Amino acid sequence: MNSLVRMERDGDIAVIVIDNPPVNAGSLGVRQGILACIRQIDTDPAVAGAVIIGGGKTFIAGSDLKEFGKPIEEPQLPVVIAAIEQCSKPVVAALHGAALGGGYELSLGCDARVAAPGTVVGLPEVTLGMIPGAGGTQRLPRLTGIAKAIGLICAGTRVEAAKAQQLGMVDAVAEGDLREFAVKYARRMEARKRPVRDRLPPADDATAIQEAAEAALKAGRNRPQVAAAIAAVMSVATTPIDEALAAEREVFQKMRVGNEAFALRHLFFSERESHKHPELEGASARSVHKIAVIGAGTMGTGIALAALAGGFEVVLLEQEADALQRGLARIEEHYAQRIAAGKMKMAEAQEQQARLSAGIEDTLLDGVQLVIEAVFEDLSVKRIVMRRIESLLPPGVILASNTSYLDLDAIAEATHRPQDVVGLHFFSPANVMRLLEVVRGAYTSPDVLATCFDVARRLGKLPILTGNAFGFIGNRIYAAYRRQCEFMLEEGALPEQVDAAVEAFGFAMGPFAVADLSGLDIAWR
C-alpha cells in the first residue's frame, strides 16, 4: 500500500483501490501497492476474497508507456499477476472506463472479471510495435479460443463490455453500483480460486486458426510484432504455460526497445499532445449541426459521408446535374457495400441518408453553419466559389476550403469576411482517413478554429493544427516522398513496381495508387 493504492474492507472482502489519476496507469508505484495488498490479503484469515477497482473514471487504462523505453523496475507486472494467481483468496477485477494493455492483463490474472456497462477492454500492444508481455497472449486464448484471440490481439481491438461478455473476456456486466456488484460476486465465489491459467482454451477448428493467422498477417502487413503475437498465441496449444509466459516476456522485452516501438510510442504521445492548444484557450466553439459540401466528386462525397456518420445534417451541392448524380451513386454504393459486408444495418444506413439533401439549387444552403468547398484544386476556381457562397450566407457561417496545397489567405481574401475562412484538409478517402488538417490562415479567428476542432472530433477525426504553407504538413512530406518515386520512373521503374516495393515496406498503398485514388488532376494542378 502507498499513496497510489489503498486497501479498504467491505466485511470479509478486501477492496484494493487504485488511485493514480488521470488514467490509473500501471506505474511502478501502482504495481508495488497492489503487490503489498495481495500479500497482506493472503495472510489475513478474516479476508475471504478481494476486489481490485480503479478510483475515478477508469480501471488501469494501460501500463505506463514512459517506462517502456528504459529498464522496467521491479516488481514488473508478471510478478504482480503471479502473486494474484498464487494468492489463496479469489480476486475479482472490477472494470470500468478502460482496461487496456497491462490493465487488462492484470484482470486476466484475477479469478474473475466484472465490468460496468460501456467499459472497453483489449490488448493494443501490437499497435505500439510489440506484443502483450504480461500473459495476454496466453490467458486471453483460454477465454476466447485461439482463433478469436489472434484477431483481437493482432488488431489491438477494443471491445465494449457487453460484447466482451459474449466473447468470454469478462464474466459479467455489472448491474447497479460496480463496487457493490463486484464485492457480492467475490463473496459468491466462496473462497474458491478460478485462475485463467489453469483452463484449457475452447475448442477451435485448425482451419479457423490458420485463416485467422493469415488474415491478421495480411491486415498487419507482415509486421514483426504481428507475426510474433500470432506465434505466441498459437503456442497455447503446444507449450506449458510457464514456458510460454517466459517466451512471451522475452519477445516483449526485446520489441519494446526496438525502433518501431519507439516510433509508435512517439506517435501515441504526439497524438495526445496535438489536442492541446493553449492559444485557443477562452475561444468558444460555434454551434454546428448542418454542414454543406460544395462539389460531389470523390472528395466531396467522402466528406459528406463522414459528416453523415458524425450525425450532422448534410447538404451536397453541385453545379451540374450529371456530376451530382454520379456523386449520389457513389454514396448509394458506399451504403450498399457496408450493409452487404455486415458493417452497417439497413436502418442505420437509412437514418444517415435521410439527413442528406442534395441538389444544384443554392437555396439548399439555408440554415447551414459550416460550408466546406471541395471543388477543383485551382486557386481561381476556389476564389470564385468562396465569393459566391459568401454572398448567399449570413454572417457567422464558417467558410472552409479543402485545398491540398493552395494559399488559404489568397482564398480568404476573395471574401469580405476572411476571419471566417479556414482550411479543412481531408485525406482521401475522406470518410475513412482519420487525419484532418485544420489550416489556420492569417485572418482565421480563434472561435472558427475552436469550432473546427469540435466538428473534427465529432467526425471521429484526428485534427492537427497547421499553418498556411505549401502542402501544409502531410502533403509537404508526401511531395518529397513522391518526388523520389518519380525519379525512379525516370530511371526505368514502372509505377506498379514502385508501388509494390513501397507496400512491401509497410505502406498501405503505393504513391501512384494513391494518385489514382485521389485524382491525377490534383497533382497536375
N, C-alpha and C positions, 0 to 999 in steps of 0.2 A: 504493500500500500504506500501511496505517496500522494503528492498534490494532484496528479492526473488520474488516479484510480482510487476509489474508496469502496469499502465494503459495508453494506447495511444488512439488517436482518428483517425478515418477514416470517416470524415464527421459526420453524425448523428449516427454512430456506434462506440461504445467503444470497444477497444480491450484489454483484460486482458492477459498479457504475464507472464507466469511462468518461472522463470529463476533460477532453483535450480539444477545445474549440479551435477553429470553426468546424472542422470535419472529423474530429476524433482520429486523426492519423495515427497509425500503429507505430509510434516512435519508440525509442529506447525506453523512455520513462513509462510509457503505457505497457510495454512488454514486461518490464520489471514489476510494475504494480500488479498486473494480472497474475504473474507467476507467484508473487508473495501471497496473494489472496488464495490461490488454488492450494498452495502448500498448507496454509492455515486451515482451510476448509477440510482438507484431507485428514487432518489430525484432530478435528473437533467433533466429539461424539454427539453433540447436540445438533449438528447440521446433517440433514437428510439429503440435501441436494443444493444446487446453485443455479443462478441465472446470471448471465453476462448481458448487460444492456448499455447502450450509449446514452449519455446525457445530451441534452439539447436536441437538435433536429435530425441526428443520424447515428447509426451504429458506426463502426470503424469503416470510413468510406474508402480506405485503402492504406497501404503502407506509406511510410514517409519517404517519398521518392528522392528527397535530398540525400538520403543515406546511401543510395544505390551506386553513387559514383566513387565511393571510398569504402574501406573495410567496415563491415557492419559489426557493431559492438554486441557483446553477449549481455543478456540472453537473446539469441536470434529467435525468430518466430517458430521454427520447428521445435525448439526446446520448450517453448510455452505450450505448444499444441501437444507435445508428448506428455507434459505434466497433466494436462486436462484429461488425456486418454488414460493415463495411469492412476488418476485420482480415483479413490474408492467410491466417491459420490457422483451421481449423474449431474451433468452440467448442460443447461439449456441456453442456447443463444437466442436472445430476443432482438430481432432485427427491425429497424425502421429507417426511413430515409434511404441510405445506400449502404450496402455491404459488398464491397468490391475488392478484388485482389486479395491482399493479405487479410482484410477484414472478413471476406467470405471464407477464405482458407481457415481462419480461426474458428469460424462457425462449423466448418466441416469436421474439425477436431472435437466438437462437442457431441453430446449424446443425442441431441435433438435441436431442431431449428424451428422457431415460430416467427412469423413476420406480420407486421402491421400491413393493412391494405395499402397498396401503392408503393411498397418497398421495392427497390430494384437490387438484384444480386447478380454477380458474374465475376469472371476472371479475365480482365482485359490485358494481362501481361504481354501476350503475343503482339498486341498493337503497340507496345512500348519496346519492342525489339528483343524480348526474352521469353521465357516460359514461366508458368507458376512455379514457385520454388519452395513452397511450404506444404506440399502434399496435394495441391489442387488436381494434378494430373492423375493421382492415384485414388483419391477419395471420391471425386465427382463421378467418375465412371461407375463406381459401386452403387451410386444412387440412380443415375440416368441410363446406364448402359454405355458401352464403349463408343458406338457409332454416334449417338447424340452428343456425348462429351467431346468428341473430336470437333464437331461443328461448333459447339458452344465455346470451347477454349480457343480454337484457331481463329474464330471471328471476333473474339472478345465480346460476345453478346451479353447485353444487359437484359435481364429477364424480370418482368414485373411479378409481384408476389403470387397472384392467382395462377399465372402460367407456371411459375416456379413450383408451386404445389403439384400441379398436374405432372410435371416432369420428375418430381421426387426431390427437387433441390431444397425445398423446405417441407417440414412435416405438417404444418398447419398455418392457416391465416387467422390472425387473432380477431376475436370479436370483443369489442369494447376496449378497455384500457389494456395496452400491451403488457405493461409490467404485471398487472394482476393476472392476466391470461397466462403469462409465462410462469409465474410462481405456481399457479394451480396445475399447470402442465408438468412442472418439475415435481410437484408433490404427488401427482398421479403416477409418476414413474416408480414410486415406492422403492427408492434407493437402488433401482436396477440400472446397470450400465448398458449402453447400446452404441458402442463405438463403430463408426462407419468403416474403419479399417478391418473389422472382423467380418464384414459382409462380402458376399460374392456378387459380382456385377450381374444385373439382369441379363438373361439370355439374349444374345444378338446373333443375327444371321451373318455369316462370314462375308457374304456378298454385300450386305448393307454396310459393314465396317469398311470394306475396301472402297466402296463407292463414296462413303463419307470422307475417307482419306484422300481420294483422288479429287473430290470436289473442293476440299479445303486447300490442297496444294495449288489447284488451279486458281482459286479465288485469292490465295495468298501469294501468287506469282512465284512459287517455289522458294520463298524466302527461308533462310536457315532456321529461324525461330518457329516457323510453321512446321517444317519437317521434324524438328526436334520435339515439338509438342505432340505431333502425331505418334512418333516413336515412343514417347513416354506414356501416352495414354494406352497405346496398344500393348505395352509391357504388363499392364494389369492382368492380362490373361495368361502370362507366362512366367512372371518373375515374383518371388516372395516380396511382400510389401516393404519390408525394411531395406532390402537390397534396392528395390525400385525407388524408394524415397531418397536414398543416398545418391543414386544416379541422377535423379531429378535435380537435387540440390547442387550437384556438381555442374550440371549443364547450366542451371540458373546463375550460379556464381560466375561462370565464365562469360555468359552472354550479357549479364547486367553491366559489365565494364567494357563491352565491345563498342565499336564506333557507332553502329546502328542504334543501339540502346541509348547512348549519349545523345545522338541526334534527335531521337524521338522524344526523349525527356525534355530536351531543349524546346522542341516544338510544343510539347504539352504545357510547359511553363509560359512560353511565349503567347500561346493562345489565351491563357488566363490573364496575362498582363495586357493583352490587346483590348480587354474590356474596360480598362481604367483610362479615363480621360479627364484629368483634373481641370483642363481648360474649358470643359463643358459644365463644370460644377455650377449649379444655380440655373442652368438653362432648362426650360420646361418644354417637353415634347408636345407638339400639337396633336390634336385628336385626328386619327385617320381610320376610316372604316370602308372607304370606297376609293379604289385605285383605277386610273385609266392607263392603258398601254397603247401607245401610238405606233402602229406597224405590226402586221400579222405575219411577219416572216418567221424564220426558225427561232431567232432570239426573242422576238415579241411574244410568240405563242408560249415559249418556255417560261418567260416572266409571268405571263397570265396564269399558267398552270401553277407556278409557285405561289402566286397571290391567292388563287382559289384554295390551294391546300392549306394556306395560312389563315383561312377563314374570312378573307376580305370579299366585299362585293367588287366585281371587276368589269371594266368596260374595255373592249378591244376595238380600237378604231382604225380603219384603213381608208385610203382614198379611192381604191379600186375594188369593185365588187368581186372580180375574179381572184385577186390576191386575198381578199377576206375569206372567200370560200375555201381556198387552199389552206389557210391558217386554221379555220374551223375543222377541216378534215383532219389536220394533224392533232388537234385537241381530241376529237372523237376517237381517233386511233389510239391515242395515249390511254384514255379511259378503258377502251375495249381490251387493250393489251393487259392493263392492270387487273381487270376483272378476270380475264382468261387465265392469268397466272396465279390467281388466288390471293393477290396482294391488296385487293380492294373489293368491298361488297358493292353490289349494284346500287343499293340505297345511298351509300356514301358518294358514289360517283354522280348519281342523280342530284344529290344535295349540292355538290360542288358546282355542277353545270348549271343548276338553277340560279346561281349567283353571278352568272356570266351574261352580260349584254354585249352584243357585237353588231357593228354596222358601219356605214360610211357617213352617217349624219352627225354633224357637230353637236347637235342637241343632246347626244348621249353623254356629253361631258358634264351635264348639270349635276351638281351635288358631289363631285369628286373633291378629295382633299390632296391628292398626290397624282401627278401625271408623270409617267416615265416614257420618254421617247426612245424608240428602238428602230429608227429608220436608217437609211444608207449611211455608211461611215464617210460622210462628205461634209466638210465644215459649212459650206454654203447652204446645203440642204437642211442641216440641223438648225442653222440660224433662222432660216425661213420658217421651219416648223415651230420653233420656240416663239418666234414673233407672232405667228398666227394663233397658237393656242393660248398665249398670254392674253390676247385680245378677247378671248371667249370666256375667260375665267375671272372670278372676283379676286380681290387682294387676299393673301394668306394661303392660296393654293401653292403647294410646292411643285416646282418645275425641275424634274430630274432628267439628266441625259445618261444614256447607257453607252456613251462613247468609249471606245477601247484605247484610243491614242490621242484624240484631238484636244486642243486647248479649251478647257472648260470656261475660262474667262472670256475668250472670244465668243463663245456661245452665249454666255450670260449677258454680254454687252449688247446683244441683239434685242434684249428686252428692256422694259422700263423698271423692272424690279429684280436686279441681279442678286440681291440679298436672298431671294427665294430660289435661286438656281443652285443645284448641287449635282454631283456625279454619282450615279449608282451603277457601277460597272459589274454586271453579272458575267459569270463564266459559263460557257456552253457545255452541256445542256443546262439552261438556267434553272430548271425545276429539279435538277439533280445535284449540281455542284454546290458545296457549302460556302465557298469563298464569295464574298461580296465586298468590293472596294467602295468605300464611301469617300468620294473625292471632294475635298474642301477647296473651293476657289477663293480668289482674293476678296470676293464680296459676300460669300456664303455666311449667313447668320448662325450663331450658336444654336438657336432653337430649331433651325432647319436640320442641322447635324444631329441634334438630340432626337428629333423625330425620326430621322432615317435609321439611327441605331435601334430605336424601339421597333420600327417596322421590320428591320432586318432580323431581329430576334424572333419576332412573331412569324417570320417566314422560315425560321429554323436555319438561318444562315450564320456564318461567322463573319461579322463585319469588321473590316480593317480600315482605319482612317489613313488616307494618303493625301499628299499634296498634289497640286496640279502640275505634273511634269510628264513629258512624253512617255506614254505607255504606263504611267503611274508606277505600280510596283511589279505586279505579276507579268504584264506584257513587256516591261523593260527587261526583266530576266529572260522571258521567253524569246525576245527578239535576239538576244545574244546567243542563246542556245540554238535557235532556228538558223541563224546566220552560219554557224559552224556546220550544221546539217546540210545547208545548201552548198557550202564549199565542197562537201563530199559528192554532191551531184555533179558539180563541175569537174571533179576528179574521176568520174566514171561510175559511181554507185547509182543504183536505181532507187527511187523513192521507197519501194516496198522493202528493199534490203536495209535501208537506214531505219525504217520503222521497226523491222524485225529485230535489229540489233538493240535499239533503244528499249523495246518492250521486253526483250530477254534480260536486259539490265534491271528491269523492275518498274519502268514507267507503264501507266495504264494504257496509253496509246502513243504511237509514234507521232512526230511533228507533222507529217504530211497527211496522216489520217485525221489529225486534229483540224488541219486546214480544210480538209474536205467537209468535216462536220460543221465547222463554224462558218464556212463560206470563203472561197478563194478571193472574193471581192474585197474582203476586209483587209487582207494582207496587201492586195494590189493597191487599194486606195490609201 
